[in-house]
């Protein structure tokens, strides 16, 4: 496994669980980050972590990660 290397922010693929989770923290300026990346994708936590680990995405934003999401 290998993450993508030397990716500029405007080339990055951003992944977040769901757009609704952004509303929990209205002062986080997620909209600024989203506007600077190539694409924003949405989906499940465990899948996202694997995608990040193998270099299919570059940034993962998770507002509600729980121990059961990562503990085997």
N, C-alpha and C positions, 0 to 999 in steps of 0.2 A: 504494500500500500504506500501511496505517496500523494501528498497534497500538491496542488498546482503551485508553481514557484514564480516569483517576480511578476505577479499580476497587479496592475494598477487598479485603483478603485473604480474607474470608469469601465473597466473590463470585467469586473467581479460579478459573480452570480450570488445573489443574496437569497437566503431561505429563512422563512419564519413560519411558525406553526399555523397561525391564522391571523388575518388582519384585525380581527376583533380584539386580540390580546394587546394590541398597541394602545387601545383606548384606556386600559388599566393605568397606564403611566403617561398622561397627556403632555408632560414636560420633557419627555425623553428625546424629542426632535427626530423621531424615526423617519418622518417625511423627508428630512434633509438627506439622510443616508439613502433612502429608497430612490430619491431623485438623482443621486450620483452614481449608482451602479448600473450595469448593463441591463440586468433583469432581476425581478423579485419573484420568487416562487413560494408556494404555500403547501404545507403538508405535515405529516406526523413526525414526532420527536426522534424515535429510534432510527427511522429511515434516514432522517436528515443527518444524524451523527455519522452514520456509515457513509453517506454521500460526501460529507466533509472529509472524512478520513481517506477516502480513495481519490479525492481531487475532482469530483464532479460538480461541487459547489465551492465557493470561496469564503463565504461569511454565513454564520448561523446565528440568528437572534432567537432566543428562547426566554420567555418571561415566566414560565411556570414549570420548569424542569423539576421532576420529583425523583427521589432515590430509585424508585422502581423503573424509571426510564433507562437507567444505566447499570444497575446492579444485576449481576447474573444470579 
